[in-house]
């Protein structure tokens, strides 16, 4: 039986863990919340309360990593600063601290959940493939790009990076946060991916043993932001969104051809 440790068993990690359990994996899951430990235990996940900080890890991280075949890192940067210096790079320092424990554990395979935010928006709008050099224009994107390099350049383990577009699901859609805001770049591609496809792609990478790779995934990317949000508002029965019309749209079109070709994966949600 293979054991997978999911660092950050939250909105994506928890349903992924449940799916992996059904496929016969043993799953360890980490959370920063004590109240979730019983939830994990009740569904068959081995629970761990772990707090990853810039220069230390609080909790039994050694036990969490011990006898693990694959470590899945699914912790978002959660940054709010806009002008951090290298010394202030909280998320990067967390990853550096984690790497020391990964090396000691002897784990050979790591799957890092990153984001297409490692690519900044551009004008004119361009197509982005895995060969495109990251050019982040946000603080979280910058730190994710550095974290990707730190993990993939480490000789002690193999790391596959999966860059997801904007995450959506049955209980999550960006239009809910944009109801009372003016939406910029209405003519840019939307670049979203459903939780169901995130799980499917991760499970395919695990099954196919695809390591030392970079994949990017955006299943909903054939519509503009204007078209998608207008249709979504109609579907949900809410008022039409307001778009920024005075400034030319910039953005990026995330292509997922490598996933479709190498993993033979077909996206389940494309609109």
Backbone as CSV, one residue per row, in Angstrom:
resi,resn,N_x,N_y,N_z,CA_x,CA_y,CA_z,C_x,C_y,C_z
1,UNK,0.838,-1.197,0.000,0.000,0.000,0.000,0.875,1.249,0.000
2,UNK,0.583,2.188,-0.890,1.339,3.430,-0.944,0.782,4.432,0.062
3,UNK,1.693,5.177,0.657,1.304,6.200,1.618,1.592,7.571,1.044
4,UNK,0.581,8.441,1.089,0.724,9.811,0.619,0.465,10.756,1.785
5,UNK,1.372,11.681,1.999,1.185,12.706,3.018,0.782,13.996,2.328
6,UNK,-0.366,14.546,2.726,-0.874,15.781,2.119,-0.671,16.922,3.110
7,UNK,0.279,17.786,2.805,0.540,18.947,3.644,-0.391,20.071,3.205
8,UNK,-1.409,20.307,3.978,-2.428,21.285,3.609,-3.671,20.574,3.123
9,UNK,-4.333,19.859,4.030,-5.487,19.039,3.667,-6.748,19.884,3.821
10,UNK,-6.917,20.849,2.905,-8.018,21.795,2.985,-9.006,21.650,1.852
11,UNK,-9.336,22.774,1.208,-10.380,22.790,0.182,-10.097,21.802,-0.941
12,UNK,-8.849,21.682,-1.356,-8.471,20.719,-2.383,-7.969,19.421,-1.766
13,UNK,-7.143,19.534,-0.725,-6.499,18.361,-0.156,-7.447,17.357,0.473
14,UNK,-8.518,17.826,1.127,-9.429,16.908,1.813,-10.226,16.041,0.830
15,UNK,-10.887,16.621,-0.190,-11.580,15.744,-1.150,-10.623,14.862,-1.938
16,UNK,-9.406,15.348,-2.178,-8.402,14.515,-2.825,-8.070,13.322,-1.950
17,UNK,-7.872,13.570,-0.648,-7.554,12.501,0.290,-8.656,11.442,0.303
18,UNK,-9.919,11.884,0.324,-11.046,10.941,0.327,-11.036,10.086,-0.934
19,UNK,-10.728,10.698,-2.075,-10.674,9.954,-3.336,-9.519,8.956,-3.343
20,UNK,-8.380,9.360,-2.813,-7.221,8.464,-2.767,-7.475,7.276,-1.846
21,UNK,-8.172,7.505,-0.751,-8.514,6.410,0.163,-9.345,5.350,-0.558
22,UNK,-10.271,5.782,-1.391,-11.111,4.853,-2.144,-10.294,4.044,-3.149
23,UNK,-9.146,4.580,-3.548,-8.284,3.896,-4.512,-7.239,3.037,-3.827
24,UNK,-7.299,2.936,-2.499,-6.422,2.027,-1.777,-5.165,2.628,-1.192
25,UNK,-5.015,3.943,-1.293,-3.859,4.602,-0.692,-4.069,4.771,0.815
26,UNK,-2.981,4.785,1.554,-3.011,5.258,2.934,-2.681,6.746,2.880
27,UNK,-3.464,7.564,3.574,-3.303,9.003,3.474,-3.084,9.626,4.843
28,UNK,-2.024,10.422,4.933,-1.798,11.274,6.095,-2.178,12.698,5.692
29,UNK,-2.875,13.397,6.562,-3.287,14.746,6.242,-2.920,15.718,7.339
30,UNK,-2.448,16.895,6.956,-2.090,17.904,7.951,-3.072,19.059,7.920
31,UNK,-3.280,19.654,9.089,-4.114,20.833,9.232,-3.539,21.688,10.342
32,UNK,-3.822,22.971,10.309,-3.403,23.841,11.407,-4.494,23.933,12.465
33,UNK,-5.660,23.374,12.178,-6.814,23.478,13.069,-7.046,22.192,13.851
34,UNK,-7.055,22.284,15.146,-7.284,21.118,16.008,-8.661,20.511,15.765
35,UNK,-9.650,21.351,15.458,-11.015,20.868,15.277,-11.169,19.946,14.069
36,UNK,-10.257,20.033,13.120,-10.358,19.206,11.923,-9.753,17.819,12.097
37,UNK,-9.006,17.615,13.164,-8.345,16.322,13.374,-9.358,15.185,13.450
38,UNK,-10.449,15.408,14.161,-11.478,14.381,14.286,-12.177,14.137,12.957
39,UNK,-12.337,15.203,12.160,-12.933,15.061,10.826,-12.073,14.141,9.967
40,UNK,-10.777,14.367,9.990,-9.845,13.522,9.228,-9.945,12.073,9.688
41,UNK,-9.902,11.886,10.978,-9.915,10.537,11.557,-11.177,9.786,11.165
42,UNK,-12.310,10.489,11.155,-13.597,9.848,10.859,-13.698,9.336,9.428
43,UNK,-12.941,9.941,8.501,-13.000,9.480,7.105,-11.833,8.565,6.741
44,UNK,-10.962,8.293,7.703,-9.867,7.357,7.461,-8.520,7.982,7.189
45,UNK,-8.419,9.301,7.309,-7.143,9.993,7.120,-6.374,9.988,8.440
46,UNK,-5.090,9.687,8.394,-4.250,9.777,9.593,-3.989,11.256,9.857
47,UNK,-4.506,11.813,10.959,-4.487,13.264,11.160,-3.236,13.778,11.861
48,UNK,-2.785,14.948,11.419,-1.636,15.609,12.036,-1.911,17.105,12.106
49,UNK,-1.658,17.698,13.255,-1.757,19.150,13.399,-0.359,19.723,13.241
50,UNK,-0.137,20.410,12.130,1.192,20.913,11.789,1.088,22.368,11.360
51,UNK,1.929,23.202,11.910,1.989,24.614,11.553,3.346,24.894,10.931
52,UNK,3.373,25.189,9.658,4.616,25.487,8.953,4.894,26.974,9.063
53,UNK,6.026,27.318,9.666,6.410,28.713,9.818,7.720,28.970,9.082
54,UNK,8.128,30.229,9.049,9.284,30.609,8.241,10.567,29.908,8.667
55,UNK,10.743,29.696,9.976,12.015,29.131,10.438,11.837,27.935,11.362
56,UNK,10.613,27.412,11.443,10.380,26.213,12.245,9.060,25.573,11.817
57,UNK,8.888,24.317,12.222,7.631,23.622,11.992,7.112,23.155,13.345
58,UNK,5.906,23.551,13.672,5.297,23.175,14.938,4.437,21.941,14.711
59,UNK,4.704,20.886,15.470,3.967,19.641,15.316,4.894,18.485,14.990
60,UNK,4.331,17.297,14.912,5.131,16.082,14.708,5.377,15.854,13.215
61,UNK,6.141,16.758,12.605,6.361,16.680,11.164,7.177,15.457,10.783
62,UNK,8.082,15.022,11.663,8.887,13.837,11.349,7.997,12.610,11.180
63,UNK,7.027,12.448,12.079,6.102,11.316,11.983,5.210,11.450,10.752
64,UNK,4.820,12.681,10.433,3.993,12.948,9.268,4.704,12.531,7.981
65,UNK,6.009,12.748,7.926,6.783,12.444,6.721,7.343,11.021,6.713
66,UNK,7.407,10.388,7.862,8.021,9.070,7.975,7.245,8.013,7.176
67,UNK,7.991,7.154,6.488,7.417,6.048,5.711,6.359,6.539,4.719
68,UNK,6.647,7.645,4.087,5.770,8.232,3.081,6.376,8.065,1.696
69,UNK,5.566,7.596,0.759,6.036,7.427,-0.613,6.029,8.730,-1.392
70,UNK,4.978,9.534,-1.178,4.840,10.796,-1.892,4.371,11.875,-0.922
71,UNK,5.022,13.043,-0.996,4.568,14.202,-0.243,3.880,15.159,-1.210
72,UNK,2.630,15.488,-0.925,1.903,16.473,-1.708,1.851,17.768,-0.916
73,UNK,2.394,18.834,-1.478,2.411,20.143,-0.813,1.310,20.988,-1.425
74,UNK,0.288,21.279,-0.618,-0.872,22.025,-1.112,-1.188,23.181,-0.183
75,UNK,-0.150,23.942,0.164,-0.340,25.096,1.052,-0.223,26.375,0.232
76,UNK,-1.255,27.213,0.230,-1.197,28.461,-0.535,-0.288,29.472,0.150
77,UNK,0.313,30.377,-0.614,1.187,31.381,-0.007,0.480,32.249,1.023
78,UNK,-0.761,32.650,0.738,-1.512,33.457,1.690,-0.849,34.777,2.027
79,UNK,-0.206,35.410,1.040,0.556,36.633,1.290,-0.313,37.868,1.109
80,UNK,0.017,38.890,1.839,-0.704,40.154,1.711,0.229,41.321,1.393
81,UNK,1.542,41.132,1.588,2.488,42.206,1.324,2.650,42.414,-0.175
82,UNK,2.925,43.650,-0.561,3.111,43.943,-1.981,4.537,44.379,-2.295
83,UNK,5.352,44.526,-1.270,6.716,44.996,-1.523,7.739,44.247,-0.670
84,UNK,7.522,42.926,-0.514,8.428,42.147,0.307,9.817,42.093,-0.313
85,UNK,10.817,42.146,0.520,12.181,41.910,0.065,12.466,40.427,0.189
86,UNK,13.599,39.990,-0.325,13.942,38.572,-0.287,13.951,38.056,1.147
87,UNK,14.455,38.887,2.101,14.515,38.464,3.496,13.130,38.324,4.114
88,UNK,12.141,38.989,3.538,10.794,38.953,4.091,9.915,37.900,3.412
89,UNK,10.499,37.095,2.550,9.716,36.146,1.774,9.249,34.980,2.639
90,UNK,8.146,35.177,3.300,7.636,34.214,4.266,7.413,32.839,3.660
91,UNK,6.707,32.770,2.536,6.398,31.474,1.942,7.665,30.759,1.484
92,UNK,8.573,31.482,0.873,9.841,30.889,0.437,10.595,30.308,1.623
93,UNK,10.629,31.036,2.725,11.330,30.543,3.910,10.638,29.322,4.501
94,UNK,9.322,29.275,4.414,8.597,28.078,4.864,9.009,26.865,4.047
95,UNK,9.114,27.049,2.741,9.505,25.941,1.866,10.944,25.511,2.158
96,UNK,11.825,26.486,2.385,13.212,26.147,2.718,13.280,25.320,4.002
97,UNK,12.481,25.713,4.992,12.440,24.966,6.250,11.903,23.561,6.014
98,UNK,10.845,23.452,5.232,10.257,22.150,4.936,11.241,21.242,4.211
99,UNK,11.992,21.792,3.286,12.939,20.982,2.507,13.931,20.259,3.413
100,UNK,14.380,20.912,4.467,15.318,20.262,5.387,14.705,19.005,6.001
101,UNK,13.432,19.061,6.309,12.756,17.895,6.875,12.497,16.823,5.821
102,UNK,12.211,17.240,4.603,12.021,16.270,3.512,13.312,15.481,3.294
103,UNK,14.435,16.193,3.279,15.730,15.537,3.074,15.996,14.500,4.164
104,UNK,15.718,14.854,5.397,15.950,13.936,6.521,15.026,12.723,6.469
105,UNK,13.818,12.922,5.932,12.820,11.848,5.927,13.130,10.752,4.920
106,UNK,13.884,11.089,3.895,14.174,10.122,2.843,13.092,10.019,1.786
107,UNK,12.090,10.907,1.827,11.055,10.919,0.789,11.703,11.149,-0.574
108,UNK,11.274,10.372,-1.562,11.872,10.444,-2.890,11.034,11.219,-3.911
109,UNK,9.731,11.411,-3.595,8.846,12.019,-4.589,7.995,13.108,-3.936
110,UNK,7.962,14.268,-4.576,7.194,15.407,-4.075,6.328,15.951,-5.209
111,UNK,5.078,16.258,-4.883,4.179,16.913,-5.834,3.800,18.266,-5.249
112,UNK,4.173,19.324,-5.948,3.971,20.686,-5.454,2.840,21.356,-6.218
113,UNK,1.788,21.723,-5.505,0.666,22.423,-6.113,1.006,23.910,-6.182
114,UNK,1.230,24.380,-7.395,1.568,25.779,-7.620,0.397,26.450,-8.341
115,UNK,0.659,27.554,-9.001,-0.403,28.329,-9.618,0.095,28.990,-10.903
116,UNK,-0.841,29.234,-11.816,-0.475,29.944,-13.044,-0.185,31.415,-12.774
117,UNK,-0.277,31.830,-11.501,0.110,33.203,-11.152,1.611,33.415,-11.260
118,UNK,2.380,32.343,-11.520,3.818,32.533,-11.774,4.025,33.228,-13.113
119,UNK,2.942,33.369,-13.879,2.980,34.140,-15.125,2.156,35.404,-14.935
120,UNK,2.762,36.542,-15.171,2.025,37.789,-15.052,1.138,38.030,-16.259
121,UNK,0.177,38.916,-16.109,-0.672,39.297,-17.237,0.141,40.137,-18.218
122,UNK,-0.151,39.974,-19.501,0.622,40.672,-20.529,-0.289,41.386,-21.526
123,UNK,0.284,42.400,-22.139,-0.398,43.081,-23.248,0.598,43.204,-24.401
124,UNK,0.281,42.678,-25.566,-0.955,41.964,-25.860,-1.002,40.589,-25.184
125,UNK,-2.185,40.014,-25.096,-2.395,38.715,-24.452,-1.640,37.633,-25.219
126,UNK,-0.945,36.756,-24.489,-0.128,35.718,-25.124,-0.529,34.337,-24.618
127,UNK,-0.169,33.321,-25.409,-0.376,31.934,-24.992,0.787,31.490,-24.110
128,UNK,0.469,30.743,-23.057,1.469,30.297,-22.093,1.539,28.773,-22.093
129,UNK,2.740,28.237,-22.306,2.975,26.796,-22.215,3.958,26.530,-21.079
130,UNK,4.257,25.245,-20.848,5.214,24.894,-19.789,6.621,25.395,-20.110
131,UNK,6.874,25.687,-21.380,8.195,26.178,-21.764,8.330,27.685,-21.561
132,UNK,7.228,28.356,-21.314,7.271,29.799,-21.091,7.960,30.103,-19.766
133,UNK,8.887,31.049,-19.786,9.620,31.405,-18.564,8.707,32.219,-17.652
134,UNK,8.579,31.819,-16.385,7.726,32.576,-15.450,8.122,34.044,-15.361
135,UNK,7.113,34.902,-15.279,7.343,36.341,-15.119,6.265,36.904,-14.193
136,UNK,6.252,36.477,-12.930,5.171,36.875,-12.021,5.133,38.377,-11.775
137,UNK,3.911,38.885,-11.589,3.761,40.307,-11.293,3.033,40.530,-9.965
138,UNK,2.873,39.442,-9.181,2.305,39.550,-7.839,3.280,38.947,-6.845
139,UNK,3.140,39.324,-5.589,4.052,38.799,-4.571,3.904,37.288,-4.406
140,UNK,2.678,36.795,-4.386,2.494,35.349,-4.234,3.050,34.608,-5.442
141,UNK,2.870,35.162,-6.648,3.419,34.536,-7.841,4.934,34.470,-7.809
142,UNK,5.569,35.537,-7.332,7.032,35.564,-7.238,7.537,34.498,-6.284
143,UNK,6.871,34.368,-5.142,7.335,33.401,-4.153,7.039,31.963,-4.588
144,UNK,5.940,31.751,-5.285,5.666,30.422,-5.826,6.727,30.019,-6.845
145,UNK,7.128,30.950,-7.694,8.142,30.651,-8.708,9.463,30.261,-8.060
146,UNK,9.847,30.968,-7.003,11.083,30.628,-6.290,10.953,29.265,-5.617
147,UNK,9.787,29.012,-5.012,9.566,27.730,-4.344,9.644,26.573,-5.334
148,UNK,9.086,26.760,-6.523,9.177,25.725,-7.556,10.634,25.372,-7.831
149,UNK,11.457,26.398,-8.013,12.873,26.181,-8.324,13.600,25.499,-7.171
150,UNK,13.328,25.922,-5.950,13.967,25.311,-4.784,13.677,23.814,-4.717
151,UNK,12.444,23.443,-4.949,12.057,22.041,-4.855,12.607,21.229,-6.023
152,UNK,12.485,21.760,-7.240,12.903,20.975,-8.404,14.415,20.872,-8.549
153,UNK,15.144,21.803,-7.948,16.606,21.760,-8.052,17.252,20.934,-6.943
154,UNK,16.461,20.463,-5.987,17.015,19.689,-4.887,17.335,18.271,-5.354
155,UNK,18.573,17.806,-5.154,18.978,16.497,-5.670,18.514,15.318,-4.817
156,UNK,17.936,15.582,-3.646,17.570,14.499,-2.739,16.209,13.872,-3.065
157,UNK,15.409,14.532,-3.882,14.092,13.991,-4.224,13.649,14.556,-5.567
158,UNK,12.676,13.885,-6.175,12.132,14.314,-7.459,10.844,15.096,-7.211
159,UNK,10.733,16.253,-7.855,9.550,17.096,-7.664,8.843,17.340,-8.992
160,UNK,7.551,17.088,-8.994,6.703,17.499,-10.108,5.866,18.678,-9.652
161,UNK,5.831,19.703,-10.490,5.070,20.912,-10.203,3.813,20.912,-11.051
162,UNK,2.678,21.176,-10.434,1.430,21.321,-11.161,0.885,22.724,-10.905
163,UNK,0.809,23.508,-11.969,0.314,24.887,-11.871,-1.158,24.919,-12.272
164,UNK,-2.008,25.133,-11.293,-3.436,25.214,-11.560,-3.850,26.649,-11.854
165,UNK,-4.861,26.793,-12.721,-5.476,28.096,-12.922,-6.326,28.436,-11.707
166,UNK,-7.192,29.412,-11.839,-8.057,29.782,-10.727,-8.952,28.620,-10.325
167,UNK,-8.997,28.318,-9.044,-9.734,27.151,-8.557,-11.211,27.467,-8.371
168,UNK,-12.050,26.595,-8.926,-13.483,26.718,-8.722,-14.053,25.360,-8.333
169,UNK,-15.260,25.376,-7.775,-15.940,24.141,-7.395,-17.391,24.428,-7.131
170,UNK,-18.107,23.422,-6.655,-19.529,23.599,-6.394,-19.779,24.705,-5.374
171,UNK,-18.852,24.892,-4.458,-19.018,25.894,-3.402,-18.070,27.077,-3.565
172,UNK,-17.481,27.199,-4.747,-16.452,28.230,-4.912,-16.431,28.745,-6.352
173,UNK,-16.668,30.042,-6.502,-16.563,30.673,-7.808,-16.183,32.137,-7.600
174,UNK,-15.253,32.662,-8.380,-14.781,34.036,-8.157,-15.852,35.097,-8.319
175,UNK,-16.933,34.792,-9.034,-17.959,35.820,-9.230,-18.588,36.234,-7.897
176,UNK,-18.528,35.347,-6.912,-19.094,35.680,-5.599,-18.318,36.793,-4.913
177,UNK,-17.013,36.895,-5.207,-16.196,37.958,-4.633,-16.181,39.216,-5.504
178,UNK,-16.701,39.096,-6.712,-16.635,40.211,-7.664,-17.966,40.924,-7.845
179,UNK,-18.957,40.543,-7.062,-20.304,41.081,-7.219,-20.368,42.606,-7.148
180,UNK,-19.612,43.183,-6.268,-19.694,44.628,-6.068,-18.396,45.336,-6.481
181,UNK,-17.678,44.696,-7.407,-16.429,45.272,-7.888,-16.476,45.413,-9.406
182,UNK,-15.646,46.299,-9.922,-15.491,46.411,-11.368,-14.437,45.404,-11.802
183,UNK,-14.790,44.527,-12.731,-13.904,43.440,-13.151,-12.962,43.946,-14.238
184,UNK,-11.653,43.874,-14.002,-10.694,44.338,-15.007,-10.469,43.304,-16.106
185,UNK,-9.849,43.722,-17.179,-9.422,42.839,-18.270,-10.545,41.938,-18.784
186,UNK,-11.694,42.504,-19.158,-12.838,41.676,-19.561,-12.610,40.851,-20.818
187,UNK,-11.671,41.262,-21.670,-11.449,40.533,-22.919,-10.287,39.546,-22.841
188,UNK,-9.790,39.299,-21.617,-8.730,38.314,-21.399,-9.347,36.945,-21.151
189,UNK,-8.615,35.851,-21.464,-9.117,34.505,-21.176,-9.348,34.314,-19.676
190,UNK,-10.277,33.415,-19.319,-10.670,33.254,-17.926,-9.704,32.359,-17.125
191,UNK,-9.173,31.280,-17.717,-8.159,30.422,-17.077,-8.572,29.904,-15.700
192,UNK,-9.588,29.044,-15.672,-10.049,28.441,-14.429,-9.953,26.924,-14.508
193,UNK,-9.994,26.264,-13.353,-10.022,24.800,-13.315,-10.901,24.350,-12.164
194,UNK,-11.715,23.336,-12.429,-12.638,22.814,-11.423,-11.920,21.863,-10.475
195,UNK,-12.359,21.862,-9.239,-11.802,20.971,-8.210,-11.759,19.521,-8.695
196,UNK,-12.791,19.089,-9.400,-12.855,17.721,-9.897,-11.679,17.405,-10.823
197,UNK,-11.315,18.373,-11.676,-10.193,18.151,-12.587,-8.860,18.230,-11.854
198,UNK,-8.758,19.077,-10.842,-7.533,19.118,-10.037,-7.246,17.743,-9.459
199,UNK,-8.273,17.132,-8.886,-8.123,15.810,-8.283,-7.780,14.774,-9.347
200,UNK,-8.476,14.819,-10.473,-8.215,13.852,-11.534,-6.804,13.932,-12.073
201,UNK,-6.293,15.150,-12.239,-4.933,15.327,-12.760,-3.896,14.843,-11.757
202,UNK,-4.074,15.180,-10.492,-3.137,14.724,-9.464,-3.112,13.201,-9.407
203,UNK,-4.266,12.585,-9.439,-4.323,11.118,-9.377,-3.684,10.488,-10.610
204,UNK,-3.809,11.133,-11.759,-3.181,10.606,-12.976,-1.660,10.700,-12.885
205,UNK,-1.149,11.814,-12.364,0.298,11.962,-12.175,0.825,10.871,-11.246
206,UNK,0.099,10.607,-10.171,0.505,9.566,-9.221,0.480,8.190,-9.879
207,UNK,-0.568,7.898,-10.610,-0.717,6.592,-11.240,0.322,6.359,-12.329
208,UNK,0.643,7.428,-13.074,1.581,7.312,-14.188,3.033,7.517,-13.761
209,UNK,3.238,7.848,-12.482,4.596,8.068,-11.953,5.350,9.111,-12.783
210,UNK,4.744,10.271,-12.945,5.348,11.355,-13.717,6.084,12.304,-12.764
211,UNK,7.407,12.166,-12.708,8.198,12.957,-11.770,9.243,13.804,-12.496
212,UNK,9.671,14.859,-11.805,10.575,15.852,-12.405,9.934,16.509,-13.628
213,UNK,8.639,16.775,-13.523,7.898,17.388,-14.616,7.243,18.689,-14.144
214,UNK,6.842,19.496,-15.111,6.025,20.679,-14.836,4.787,20.589,-15.714
215,UNK,3.628,20.681,-15.087,2.373,20.683,-15.817,1.580,21.929,-15.428
216,UNK,0.765,22.403,-16.342,-0.146,23.487,-16.001,-1.533,23.122,-16.499
217,UNK,-2.532,23.533,-15.727,-3.875,23.050,-16.002,-4.898,24.169,-15.901
218,UNK,-5.602,24.379,-17.005,-6.693,25.345,-17.054,-7.759,24.764,-17.971
219,UNK,-8.756,24.131,-17.376,-9.768,23.456,-18.175,-10.779,24.407,-18.780
220,UNK,-11.006,25.538,-18.099,-11.965,26.528,-18.588,-11.165,27.720,-19.097
221,UNK,-10.850,27.720,-20.380,-9.974,28.769,-20.914,-10.326,29.200,-22.332
222,UNK,-11.504,28.823,-22.808,-11.891,29.218,-24.165,-12.822,30.425,-24.168
223,UNK,-13.195,30.886,-22.971,-14.070,32.047,-22.854,-13.294,33.253,-22.339
224,UNK,-13.769,34.437,-22.692,-13.218,35.644,-22.078,-13.824,35.809,-20.686
225,UNK,-13.186,36.649,-19.887,-13.731,36.942,-18.560,-15.135,37.535,-18.677
226,UNK,-15.333,38.380,-19.671,-16.640,38.991,-19.893,-17.706,37.909,-20.153
227,UNK,-17.403,37.012,-21.096,-18.381,35.988,-21.471,-18.662,35.036,-20.307
228,UNK,-17.604,34.637,-19.602,-17.783,33.671,-18.515,-18.596,34.267,-17.370
229,UNK,-18.196,35.449,-16.913,-18.876,36.030,-15.751,-20.302,36.466,-16.073
230,UNK,-20.550,36.905,-17.296,-21.907,37.262,-17.689,-22.810,36.030,-17.682
231,UNK,-22.304,34.936,-18.246,-23.079,33.690,-18.266,-23.284,33.140,-16.862
232,UNK,-22.252,33.246,-16.019,-22.354,32.733,-14.653,-23.363,33.542,-13.841
233,UNK,-23.379,34.849,-14.045,-24.337,35.691,-13.340,-25.770,35.310,-13.726
234,UNK,-25.983,35.060,-15.004,-27.305,34.645,-15.467,-27.683,33.299,-14.866
235,UNK,-26.735,32.387,-14.841,-26.980,31.053,-14.279,-27.367,31.123,-12.802
236,UNK,-26.706,32.004,-12.056,-26.944,32.108,-10.621,-28.077,33.063,-10.271
237,UNK,-28.599,33.771,-11.275,-29.691,34.688,-11.031,-29.289,35.926,-10.258
238,UNK,-28.071,36.424,-10.523,-27.597,37.634,-9.862,-27.374,38.720,-10.911
239,UNK,-27.141,39.935,-10.450,-27.036,41.048,-11.389,-25.811,40.897,-12.284
240,UNK,-25.892,41.461,-13.461,-24.772,41.392,-14.401,-23.555,42.116,-13.832
241,UNK,-22.378,41.544,-14.016,-21.169,42.198,-13.501,-20.838,43.466,-14.279
242,UNK,-20.045,44.311,-13.647,-19.577,45.547,-14.279,-18.119,45.341,-14.693
243,UNK,-17.777,45.737,-15.904,-16.430,45.512,-16.423,-15.707,46.842,-16.652
244,UNK,-14.408,46.791,-16.531,-13.558,47.943,-16.828,-13.450,48.087,-18.347
245,UNK,-13.995,49.147,-18.884,-14.041,49.323,-20.328,-13.032,50.353,-20.839
246,UNK,-12.454,51.144,-19.957,-11.604,52.250,-20.392,-10.151,51.848,-20.624
247,UNK,-9.746,50.733,-20.048,-8.356,50.298,-20.166,-8.306,49.009,-20.974
248,UNK,-7.403,48.932,-21.937,-7.273,47.741,-22.774,-6.944,46.524,-21.922
249,UNK,-7.554,45.403,-22.268,-7.369,44.186,-21.483,-5.974,43.596,-21.682
250,UNK,-5.383,43.160,-20.582,-4.158,42.373,-20.641,-4.433,41.048,-19.952
251,UNK,-3.600,40.060,-20.225,-3.846,38.758,-19.610,-2.950,37.692,-20.198
252,UNK,-3.419,36.449,-20.104,-2.644,35.307,-20.603,-3.610,34.177,-20.922
253,UNK,-3.238,33.344,-21.853,-4.045,32.185,-22.219,-3.246,30.946,-21.845
254,UNK,-3.653,30.297,-20.745,-2.932,29.122,-20.251,-3.317,27.894,-21.062
255,UNK,-2.342,27.285,-21.727,-2.575,26.067,-22.495,-2.244,24.841,-21.642
256,UNK,-3.012,23.786,-21.825,-2.827,22.561,-21.033,-2.539,21.359,-21.938
257,UNK,-1.883,21.606,-23.059,-1.664,20.545,-24.046,-0.762,19.432,-23.530
258,UNK,0.183,19.765,-22.653,1.079,18.741,-22.125,0.312,17.725,-21.285
259,UNK,-0.631,18.216,-20.490,-1.464,17.312,-19.685,-2.307,16.426,-20.589
260,UNK,-2.894,17.031,-21.607,-3.755,16.267,-22.504,-2.962,15.247,-23.308
261,UNK,-1.715,15.590,-23.683,-0.911,14.698,-24.515,-0.163,13.651,-23.694
262,UNK,0.595,14.090,-22.678,1.441,13.163,-21.919,0.649,12.313,-20.930
263,UNK,-0.354,12.910,-20.321,-1.146,12.182,-19.337,-2.413,11.586,-19.941
264,UNK,-2.688,11.943,-21.206,-3.907,11.479,-21.870,-5.130,11.820,-21.029
265,UNK,-5.095,13.027,-20.463,-6.176,13.450,-19.576,-7.165,14.339,-20.316
266,UNK,-8.452,14.053,-20.126,-9.509,14.864,-20.713,-10.226,15.628,-19.601
267,UNK,-10.276,16.943,-19.728,-10.920,17.753,-18.698,-12.412,17.445,-18.618
268,UNK,-12.892,17.333,-17.387,-14.302,17.002,-17.155,-15.183,18.244,-17.149
269,UNK,-14.641,19.375,-16.699,-15.395,20.622,-16.639,-14.705,21.650,-17.514
270,UNK,-15.377,22.078,-18.575,-14.745,23.006,-19.527,-15.585,24.269,-19.723
271,UNK,-16.606,24.455,-18.896,-17.397,25.682,-19.005,-18.058,25.990,-17.671
